[in-house]
Amino acid sequence: MKDILPVRVVGGGLAGSEAAYFLARNGIPVLLVDMKPAKFTPAHSSGDFAELVCSNSLKSNDFRANACGLLKEEMRILGSLTMEAAERAAVPAGAALAVDREKFAAYVTEKLRSHPLIEISSEEVTSLPDEEDGGRYTIIATGPLTSDALAADIAQKFGGGLHFYDASAPIVSAESIDTAFAFTGDRYGKGTGDYINCPLDRETYYRFVDELLGAERAHLHDFEKGEIFEGCMPVEVMAARGRDTLRFGTLKPVGLWDGEGKRPFAVLQLRREDVPGTAYNLVGCQTNLKFPEQKRVFSMIPALAHAEFLRYGVMHRNTYLHSPDVLNRDFSVKNKERLCFAGQMTGVEGYVESAASGLLAALHLSDKIFGRATRVFDERTVCGALETYISTPNRDFQPMNANFGILAPLPEKIRDKRERYAALADRALEAVRKIAGGAAL
């Protein structure tokens, strides 16, 4: 133990928390450095680690039908702290894994603060470590909202500065929802009736869209339409693509039936935000409208006519590296093996993907520290496919979510999509179990 220098993990978000805990749990001392609570980014407000700032959903749990669900299952096999915390803080959300944000972050924070091999330092890191740094390893996991000074240093050394815009949805008080104009139920009857569904008739829908398009937006410096990430597209930007776009996307009524067994013209779903069910977020309604405009426009939906907004939607800039030019597939920097990056800055997009990158960076680093053969996740697994994506030359590199399209194809052709996805999932999990079985995890 005395011969192992503490690994410095910079950033206490999902990726940094995951990396720090994995290393410590495998006998490697860690110095976890985070600038909170002395300083916050524009999107953070809690002093806890692993704070979720956008949605409270970690997406589908169905690992045989959804690639993010499969990634979560791979992470469980590898001993993920994020998955452990999510199970402890889960709120009802049908087939999705959604969490009570405060309980989730509190669980992660307690695990990190109570571990004897983790030392925590509250300070802002403003530059990358020197090349030698006394032989110490460092993982930079400061996230897409890295502080200005460190972001400038990263950009200067690695040509960073690429970015896109991300958004979050409003949250309303449960008691302020007018249930006379809503019904409960999950799409296609999956789950236990966890969502509150707010139907809109034809006239209300088109009036809502028109007001959405005409509402005043908050100003963003250097904002460009082309920098909006598709996975978190503001609802007003999506509506601008056509007046029917929302009812075939965010507000689609497919798979939902009201109390009379009829399918509404359009439906806004509300998902529980906390375990007691005192707050609900507007699913898919990420927005950059000014706060008064959010209240005015969303209150046009009958069930939200008197809604109390506990939090308004916000938009912020996410920064990421052009990772194929910078990183190896184990998340270490090319020609600087003692420096690694993890999280959304590497070009993986999403809560789960970000946490997975921290887990993988730590796993590969632990192999290096203990002198073991490097465990290789290939494209049969979502973990391996993401590693390949961030390290393969790509002039048009953009952030990537987990999806079945990046997995290696099956040797046999399966026409039925559900059967094909299930086969891909079974193959992936078998591969991850074999890789994980090679060492104590």
Phi, psi and omega per residue, in radians:
M1 nan -0.714 -3.103
K2 -1.175 -0.420 -3.097
D3 -1.425 -0.174 -3.103
I4 -1.741 2.043 3.075
L5 -1.217 2.481 3.085
P6 -1.046 2.371 3.029
V7 -1.390 2.262 3.081
R8 -1.508 2.106 3.047
V9 -1.924 2.043 -3.087
V10 -1.782 1.972 -3.133
G11 1.999 2.186 -3.087
G12 -1.902 0.564 3.038
G13 -1.428 -2.748 -3.110
L14 -1.075 -0.863 -3.085
A15 -1.145 -0.799 -3.132
G16 -1.150 -0.718 3.111
S17 -1.102 -0.772 3.134
E18 -1.076 -0.792 -3.126
A19 -1.113 -0.814 -3.107
A20 -1.066 -0.769 -3.086
Y21 -1.208 -0.710 3.134
F22 -1.077 -0.810 -3.128
L23 -1.068 -0.848 -3.111
A24 -1.101 -0.724 -3.128
R25 -1.143 -0.364 3.113
N26 -1.793 0.344 2.970
G27 1.526 0.248 -3.121
I28 -1.879 2.103 3.133
P29 -1.147 2.588 -3.040
V30 -2.333 2.424 2.912
L31 -1.900 1.886 -3.130
L32 -1.653 2.059 -3.070
V33 -1.970 2.198 3.107
D34 -2.517 2.461 -3.067
M35 -1.353 -0.280 3.048
K36 -1.292 2.603 0.040
P37 -1.587 0.076 -3.134
A38 -1.140 -0.567 -3.108
K39 -2.531 2.470 -3.127
F40 -2.119 2.668 2.967
T41 -1.384 2.965 3.122
P42 -1.064 -0.367 -3.055
A43 -1.758 -0.155 -3.069
H44 -1.821 2.637 -3.138
S45 -2.467 -0.254 -3.096
S46 -1.778 2.599 3.081
G47 -1.443 -0.113 -3.127
D48 -1.313 2.781 3.033
F49 -1.386 2.857 3.069
A50 0.976 0.708 3.117
E51 -1.266 2.239 3.108
L52 -1.582 2.084 -3.005
V53 -1.827 -0.270 3.129
C54 -1.856 -1.923 3.123
S55 -1.350 2.844 3.004
N56 -1.761 0.190 -3.117
S57 -1.764 2.365 3.033
L58 -1.768 0.357 3.059
K59 1.226 -2.919 -2.953
S60 -1.110 2.568 3.039
N61 -1.720 -0.069 -3.071
D62 -1.398 1.646 -3.007
F63 -1.313 -0.207 3.097
R64 -1.685 0.008 3.137
A65 -2.286 -0.172 -3.047
N66 -2.433 2.252 -3.057
A67 -1.156 -0.597 3.091
C68 -1.204 -0.612 3.037
G69 -1.089 -0.700 3.101
L70 -1.139 -0.737 3.107
L71 -1.044 -0.715 3.112
K72 -1.069 -0.704 3.138
E73 -1.170 -0.669 3.063
E74 -1.076 -0.733 -3.133
M75 -1.156 -0.631 3.103
R76 -1.076 -0.718 3.116
I77 -1.065 -0.632 -3.105
L78 -1.472 -0.009 3.075
G79 1.471 0.768 -3.063
S80 -1.228 2.253 3.035
L81 -1.184 -0.656 3.131
T82 -1.034 -0.775 -3.128
M83 -1.193 -0.665 3.102
E84 -1.085 -0.814 -3.137
A85 -1.147 -0.671 -3.125
A86 -1.118 -0.671 3.110
E87 -1.152 -0.628 -3.130
R88 -1.272 -0.498 -3.037
A89 -1.946 0.280 -3.049
A90 -1.123 2.508 3.007
V91 -2.078 2.661 -3.135
P92 -1.021 2.225 -3.119
A93 -2.688 0.679 3.117
G94 1.096 -2.271 -3.121
A95 -1.451 -0.059 -3.115
A96 -1.590 2.788 3.021
L97 -1.809 1.799 3.113
A98 -2.040 2.691 -3.025
V99 -2.323 2.737 2.918
D100 -1.318 1.971 -3.012
R101 -0.978 -0.809 -3.068
E102 -1.150 -0.750 3.137
K103 -1.177 -0.664 3.116
F104 -1.063 -0.926 -3.112
A105 -1.125 -0.659 -3.138
A106 -1.127 -0.674 3.137
Y107 -1.127 -0.835 3.126
V108 -1.065 -0.775 -3.114
T109 -1.070 -0.761 3.135
E110 -1.109 -0.713 3.124
K111 -1.077 -0.740 -3.109
L112 -1.262 -0.780 -3.089
R113 -1.218 -0.452 -3.080
S114 -1.620 -0.125 -3.109
H115 -1.370 2.245 -3.058
P116 -1.161 -0.330 -3.126
L117 -1.690 0.076 -3.141
I118 -1.962 2.080 3.012
E119 -1.788 2.358 -3.070
I120 -1.981 2.301 3.120
S121 -2.178 2.207 3.132
S122 -1.698 1.653 3.135
E123 -2.746 2.748 3.113
E124 -1.582 2.232 3.044
V125 -1.603 2.170 -3.028
T126 -1.872 -0.126 3.122
S127 -2.666 2.771 3.092
L128 -1.236 2.687 -3.131
P129 -1.175 2.774 3.033
D130 -1.048 2.769 -3.046
E131 -1.008 -0.716 -3.123
E132 -1.488 -0.924 3.096
D133 0.926 0.645 3.069
G134 1.148 0.364 3.138
G135 1.449 0.101 -3.110
R136 -1.409 2.533 3.015
Y137 -1.612 2.544 3.123
T138 -2.335 2.382 3.001
I139 -1.998 2.071 3.082
I140 -1.600 1.983 -3.104
A141 -2.328 0.856 -3.033
T142 -1.457 -0.061 2.996
G143 1.453 3.103 -3.082
P144 -1.273 -0.166 3.108
L145 -1.972 0.689 3.100
T146 -0.916 2.435 -3.099
S147 -1.023 2.707 -3.000
D148 -0.991 -0.777 -3.069
A149 -1.132 -0.823 3.142
L150 -1.181 -0.697 3.115
A151 -1.059 -0.677 3.130
A152 -1.162 -0.671 3.135
D153 -1.185 -0.719 3.101
I154 -1.095 -0.766 -3.140
A155 -1.097 -0.696 -3.114
Q156 -1.167 -0.626 -3.067
K157 -1.568 -0.488 -3.058
F158 -2.222 0.210 3.105
G159 1.152 0.624 -3.136
G160 -1.288 -2.689 3.105
G161 1.726 -0.060 3.036
L162 -1.196 2.580 -3.117
H163 -2.817 2.852 3.005
F164 -2.531 2.968 -3.118
Y165 -1.786 2.442 -3.099
D166 -2.176 2.695 -3.063
A167 -2.458 2.799 3.064
S168 -2.194 2.851 -3.069
A169 -1.753 2.746 3.089
P170 -1.192 2.776 3.065
I171 -2.183 2.362 -3.121
V172 -2.105 2.737 3.097
S173 -1.227 2.347 -3.123
A174 -1.071 -0.715 -3.073
E175 -1.227 -0.254 -3.139
S176 -1.607 -0.052 3.114
I177 -1.391 2.249 3.138
D178 -1.475 1.692 -3.058
T179 -1.217 -0.203 3.071
A180 -1.151 -0.387 -3.139
F181 -1.954 0.460 -3.110
A182 -2.526 2.896 3.050
F183 -2.525 2.676 -3.128
T184 -1.698 2.703 3.117
G185 2.640 2.649 3.101
D186 -1.772 2.652 -3.121
R187 -0.997 2.270 -3.119
Y188 1.074 0.345 3.091
G189 1.327 0.148 3.116
K190 -1.327 2.483 3.140
G191 1.593 -2.825 -3.055
T192 -2.146 0.680 3.113
G193 1.224 0.772 -2.979
D194 -1.473 -0.409 -3.074
Y195 -1.619 2.555 2.955
I196 -1.700 2.160 -3.067
N197 -1.850 2.186 -3.099
C198 -1.885 1.751 -3.073
P199 -1.335 2.619 3.053
L200 -2.211 2.282 3.044
D201 -1.385 3.090 -3.041
R202 -0.993 -0.855 -3.084
E203 -1.114 -0.780 -3.124
T204 -1.137 -0.689 -3.134
Y205 -1.051 -0.890 -3.073
Y206 -1.203 -0.556 3.075
R207 -1.190 -0.691 3.094
F208 -1.079 -0.800 3.142
V209 -1.082 -0.768 -3.131
D210 -1.076 -0.747 3.132
E211 -1.212 -0.617 3.100
L212 -1.069 -0.756 -3.120
L213 -1.219 -0.523 -3.100
G214 -1.624 -0.081 -3.076
A215 -1.263 2.682 -3.101
E216 -1.430 2.323 -3.107
R217 -1.733 2.716 3.065
A218 -1.266 2.579 -3.100
H219 -1.411 2.390 3.043
L220 -2.167 2.238 3.115
H221 -1.138 2.406 3.077
D222 1.026 0.433 -3.110
F223 -1.213 2.307 3.066
E224 -2.320 2.396 -3.099
K225 -0.987 -0.650 -3.084
G226 -1.211 -0.147 -3.096
E227 -1.689 0.127 3.127
I228 -1.420 2.250 3.131
F229 -1.364 2.254 -3.061
E230 -1.002 -0.606 -3.075
G231 -1.201 -0.332 3.116
C232 -2.265 0.750 -3.106
M233 -1.090 2.166 3.076
P234 -0.979 2.466 -3.042
V235 -1.084 -0.555 -3.141
E236 -1.277 -0.532 3.075
V237 -1.250 -0.691 3.100
M238 -1.121 -0.712 -3.138
A239 -1.105 -0.527 -3.129
A240 -1.189 -0.215 3.123
R241 -1.389 -0.158 3.130
G242 2.697 2.536 -3.032
R243 -1.154 -0.338 3.128
D244 -1.752 -0.001 -3.068
T245 -1.023 -0.779 -3.062
L246 -1.164 -0.630 -3.100
R247 -1.375 -0.082 2.984
F248 -1.898 0.101 3.138
G249 -2.359 -1.858 -3.072
T250 -0.948 -0.692 -3.082
L251 -1.848 0.438 -3.097
K252 -1.162 2.403 -3.120
P253 -1.613 -0.035 -3.057
V254 -1.003 2.303 3.123
G255 1.437 0.137 3.139
L256 -2.184 2.379 3.126
W257 -2.321 2.388 -3.111
D258 -1.346 -3.020 -3.082
G259 -1.089 -0.340 3.123
E260 -1.714 0.133 3.112
G261 1.369 0.301 -3.135
K262 -1.837 2.606 3.085
R263 -1.591 2.150 -3.138
P264 -1.153 2.929 3.110
F265 -1.218 -0.678 3.085
A266 -2.694 2.731 -3.100
V267 -2.493 2.270 2.962
L268 -1.728 2.155 3.123
Q269 -1.631 2.497 3.060
L270 -2.005 2.277 -3.121
R271 -1.982 2.411 -3.113
R272 -1.005 2.387 -3.086
E273 -1.733 -0.462 -3.112
D274 -2.420 2.911 -3.090
V275 -1.081 -0.789 3.137
P276 -1.160 -0.295 -3.132
G277 1.378 0.563 -3.140
T278 -1.551 -0.221 -3.091
A279 -2.460 2.560 3.132
Y280 -2.338 2.483 3.073
N281 -1.812 2.676 -3.095
L282 -1.461 1.785 -3.000
V283 -1.059 2.205 3.066
G284 1.319 0.124 -3.079
C285 -1.792 0.768 2.993
Q286 -1.003 2.450 -3.022
T287 -2.661 2.716 3.055
N288 -2.093 0.332 3.088
L289 -1.220 2.664 3.029
K290 -1.092 2.640 -3.027
F291 -0.964 -0.845 3.115
P292 -1.065 -0.581 3.115
E293 -1.209 -0.627 3.087
Q294 -1.063 -0.808 -3.136
K295 -1.108 -0.758 -3.105
R296 -1.125 -0.832 -3.031
V297 -1.300 -0.830 -3.110
F298 -1.225 -0.412 3.084
S299 -1.252 -0.154 3.051
M300 -1.216 -0.373 3.085
I301 -1.292 2.153 -3.006
P302 -0.832 -0.783 -3.102
A303 -1.196 -0.302 -3.112
L304 -1.949 0.307 -3.084
A305 -1.012 -0.572 -3.120
H306 -2.096 0.475 -3.056
A307 -1.133 2.432 3.016
E308 -1.705 2.081 -3.094
F309 -1.515 1.991 3.136
L310 -1.430 -0.489 3.076
R311 -2.672 2.349 3.094
Y312 -1.601 2.745 3.098
G313 -1.204 2.565 3.115
V314 -2.370 2.862 3.127
M315 -2.274 2.471 -3.128
H316 -2.569 2.867 -3.105
R317 -1.574 2.333 3.063
N318 -1.887 2.275 -3.118
T319 -1.867 2.443 3.112
Y320 -2.511 2.727 3.107
L321 -1.386 2.754 2.892
H322 -1.493 1.345 -2.911
S323 -0.977 -0.647 3.141
P324 -0.991 -0.461 3.112
D325 -1.511 -0.238 -2.968
V326 -2.024 -0.678 -2.935
L327 -1.942 2.583 2.903
N328 -1.441 2.971 -3.084
R329 -1.213 -0.243 3.071
D330 -1.611 0.215 3.095
F331 1.310 0.134 3.030
S332 -1.463 2.700 3.141
V333 -1.371 2.383 3.131
K334 -1.038 2.244 3.140
N335 1.193 0.162 3.062
K336 -2.457 1.235 -2.937
E337 -1.136 -0.299 3.142
R338 -1.509 -0.044 3.122
L339 -2.017 2.231 3.132
C340 -2.216 2.767 2.990
F341 -2.117 2.699 3.074
A342 -2.652 2.773 3.096
G343 1.669 -2.933 -3.053
Q344 -1.109 -0.375 3.098
M345 -1.076 -0.398 -3.125
T346 -1.401 -0.179 3.138
G347 1.787 0.149 2.932
V348 -1.534 2.532 -3.033
E349 -2.152 2.160 3.104
G350 2.155 2.707 3.121
Y351 -0.965 -0.945 -3.032
V352 -1.144 -0.768 3.135
E353 -1.086 -0.681 3.118
S354 -1.103 -0.840 3.117
A355 -1.073 -0.713 -3.139
A356 -1.057 -0.683 -3.136
S357 -1.131 -0.647 3.083
G358 -1.144 -0.723 3.109
L359 -1.090 -0.786 -3.115
L360 -1.204 -0.739 3.111
A361 -1.023 -0.731 3.141
A362 -1.212 -0.700 3.134
L363 -1.075 -0.831 -3.137
H364 -1.146 -0.651 3.138
L365 -1.179 -0.656 3.117
S366 -1.114 -0.687 3.071
D367 -1.040 -0.732 -3.111
K368 -1.159 -0.771 -3.099
I369 -1.140 -0.689 -3.113
F370 -1.545 0.033 3.101
G371 1.227 0.438 3.114
R372 -1.517 2.823 3.019
A373 -1.124 2.384 -3.107
T374 -1.142 2.220 3.065
R375 -1.352 2.260 -3.058
V376 -1.921 2.120 3.017
F377 -1.685 2.050 -3.117
D378 -1.673 -3.014 -3.010
E379 -1.318 0.074 2.976
R380 -1.276 -0.379 -3.101
T381 -1.917 2.700 3.073
V382 -1.171 -0.675 3.090
C383 -0.979 -0.862 -3.116
G384 -1.173 -0.653 3.138
A385 -1.133 -0.662 3.095
L386 -1.199 -0.683 3.087
E387 -1.081 -0.719 3.115
T388 -1.128 -0.750 -3.085
Y389 -1.080 -0.757 -3.059
I390 -1.355 -0.176 -3.069
S391 -2.060 -0.020 -3.127
T392 -1.632 2.294 -3.137
P393 -0.862 2.271 -3.070
N394 -2.772 1.818 -3.085
R395 -1.090 -0.540 -3.113
D396 -1.819 0.646 -3.098
F397 -0.977 2.265 3.102
Q398 -2.395 2.723 3.108
P399 -0.972 2.540 -3.027
M400 -2.284 2.278 2.966
N401 -1.459 2.844 2.980
A402 -1.117 2.344 3.060
N403 -2.763 2.704 -3.092
F404 -1.166 -0.354 -3.100
G405 -1.164 -0.359 -3.120
I406 -1.633 -0.059 3.095
L407 -1.393 2.671 3.052
A408 -1.121 2.418 -3.119
P409 -1.148 2.727 3.075
L410 -1.241 2.647 3.122
P411 -1.148 -0.498 3.109
E412 -1.871 2.634 -3.126
K413 -1.547 2.189 3.094
I414 -2.076 1.984 -3.053
R415 -1.258 -0.717 -3.111
D416 -1.200 2.123 -3.046
K417 -1.073 -0.760 -3.116
R418 -1.103 -0.725 3.117
E419 -1.181 -0.652 3.136
R420 -1.149 -0.798 3.130
Y421 -1.095 -0.713 3.134
A422 -1.106 -0.697 3.123
A423 -1.169 -0.713 3.084
L424 -1.068 -0.719 -3.127
A425 -1.157 -0.799 -3.134
D426 -1.074 -0.730 3.118
R427 -1.120 -0.731 -3.125
A428 -1.096 -0.815 -3.081
L429 -1.186 -0.622 3.065
E430 -1.085 -0.736 -3.138
A431 -1.155 -0.756 -3.120
V432 -1.126 -0.703 3.124
R433 -1.072 -0.698 3.130
K434 -1.153 -0.744 3.140
I435 -1.151 -0.771 -3.110
A436 -1.177 -0.507 -3.097
G437 -1.224 -0.149 -3.084
G438 -1.381 -0.171 -3.107
A439 -2.739 2.849 3.108
A440 -1.159 2.161 3.094
L441 -2.100 nan nan
